[in-house]
Amino acid sequence: MNPPALLALSPGQLDAASAQVFLGAARRVFERGWRGLVLREARLSDREYVECARALRSIWPRDAGGWLCVHDRAHLVAALEADALHLGGHSLRPADVRPWLPPGIQLGLSTHAGDDARTWEAADYLVHGPVQPTDKPGARPPIGFAALQLAVERSPRPIWALGGLRPEHARDVRASGARGMAVLSGVFGAADAADAATRYLAAWSAAESA
């Protein structure tokens, strides 16, 4: 199952208590029509991560179009009935992880300008950026939409844009040839995640229709 055009990344700072608040927000986001979610919570223990992911799978069901991605924890993908595994820039290489994955599991990779493209070969899709400036500590310089388009043209893998992307950037992302947008703070960092999701969905729909 390929990733949806719009992917939301979980906050990245959840603990066992705040995970419950996140799950409530995730339910509302799904109800608005958002379908792609990457659970990237390094602070959670494996037990806490499993509990959170299983709760997400129940409110983010595959038979309703939900696409759920595990971040880094390859050993949990099968048990969580996830649709994909995503690897960060400091993770294992896709070629090393691919043999561990059950058939049908998508394998994603975070990439940046200047990366050695040979490390991408076993990935099914790429998340590339940062495209726009972000508040993330130690973030790389933004590459802009022209460089995003160049990456799309050179890549044998489909690319999702990442980094500082707001709804008004949907048209530029679409024009670059990228398959979609991956959003971190724009959805689950917003004051109202569901309303934010609605704005992104509307903007992407308008970009596709343009």
N, C-alpha and C positions, 0 to 999 in steps of 0.2 A: 504494500500500500504506500504510494508516494506521499510525501508531505503536502499538506494544503499550502495555498499561496501565503497565508498569514500564519506565522508561528509566534507564540508568546513564550518567553522564557520566565520561569518562576523567579522569585526575588533573589535567591541565592544566599539568604541570611536567615532562613527559617530555623526555629528550634521546635521542640515538641508542642509548645503552647501556641506559638504563632502559626504553626501549620494548620491549626483548626480554623483560624481566621482566613488563611489563604484558601482553604478548601471551600469555604462559603463564597468567597469572591470568584473562585474558579467555576462554581456551579452557575453563578449569575452570568459570567462571561460566556459559558457554553450555551446558556439559554438565549443569549443575544445572537447566536449563530457562529461564534468563533469555534474553530475545530482543531487547531494545532497547538500542542503544548509540550515544551521540553522541561522536565523536572531536573533542575541543576542545583541540588542542595548538599554541598560538601559537609556542612556542619552536622547534618543528621547522621546518626549511627545507621548501620545497615538495617537494624530492626525498625527504627523510626522511619527510615526511608521506605521500607517495604509497606509499613502501615499507611503512610501518606500516599504512596503510589497505588495501592489497592483501593483506597478510598477514591482517588482520582479516577481510576478505571471504571468504578461503579457510576460516577456522575459524568464521565467522559466516555461513553460506551462506543465501541467500534461499530456496532450495528446502527448507530445514529450518526455515523460519519466522524466520530472522535478519533483523533490520531495522537497517541501518547508516546513520548520519547524519553528513554532513560539516559541520563548524562553520566558518562564515564564508567558506571558500575556494570560492566559486561556480565558479571556473574549473576546478576539479578534479572536480566532481560527476559529469559524464558519464564521464570517463576511469576513475573508480574504481567505476563501477557501483553508486553509492550509491542508497539509497531516498529520501533527503531531504537538504535543506540547512537548517541552523539559523542564524539571525541573532541576534547579541547586541544589547544595548542601544545600543552604539556602532557598529553595522554600518550598511551601506546599508539603505535602506528596502525592505521587501518588494516594493512596486510597481516599484522600479527594477530589482530583481533578477529578478523573475518572467519577463520576456521572454528572459532568457539560459538559462533552465532547459529541459531536454528534457521532453517530455510525460511525465506520470506521476510526476514528482519532487515529493514533498511539500515544502512550505515552512513552516518553523516560526520563531517569533519569541519572544524573551524579553521579558516585559512586567512592569510594576510599577504599583502603585496611583498614580493621578494621571497616567498616560500619556495622551497624545492618542489616543483610539481610532481616529481617522481613519488613523493610520499602520499599523493592523493589517489593513486591508482586503484586501490581496493575500495575506495569510498563510492557511495551511490549518489551523494549530493554534497554540496559545499555551502557553508555559511561564511560569507566573505565581508571583511570590513577592517576597521570601522569606516563607514562611508562619510558620516558627519561627526562633528565634535561631540564628545561625551564627557560626563562627569566622573567616569570610572578612574580611580587612582592608577597612575602608571599606564594609562591608555596610549596606544600608538597614535601617531598623527592621522587625521582623517584623510582618506584618499580621494573623496569627491566622486561625482557621478561619471565623469569621463573615464576615470581609472576603473570604476566598476564596470562600465561597458567594455573596456579593453579586457578585463579579466573574464567577462562572460564570453567574449569572442574567442579567447585563447583556451578556454577550459573545455575539456571533453565531458565534464560533469555539469549538471544543472546547478545554478547558483542562486542562493537566497541572500539578499543584502542585509547587513547588520550594522548598527552603530548610530545612535542619535537620530533615528528616523521617526518623523512625526507624520500624521495623516497627510499633510500637504506635500510630503515627499513621494507619495504613492505614484504620481504620474511620472516623475523622473526615474524612479526605480523600474517601473514598467517599461519606459522608453529605453532603458539600458539593456533590455533583454533578459534581466534577472527574472526568475520564476516567481519571486515573492519577496516578502519582508519578514525578518525576524526582529522581534521587539522585546526589549527587556523592561526598562522603566516606563515605557509608554503605556503599558497596560497595567501590569501588577504593581507598578510604582505610582500609579495615578491615584488621586483621591477617591475616585469612583471607577473601579476597573471595568465594570460593565458598560458605563457610558463611554469610556475611552475606547473599548473594543468596538462599540457601535460606530464611532467616528472613523476608526481605521477601516472597518468593513465597508462603510459607505464610500470612503475615499478610494479604496482599491477597486470597488465595483465601478466607480466613475472612471478610473484610469483604464480599466479593461474595455470600457465602452467607448472611450475616446478614439 
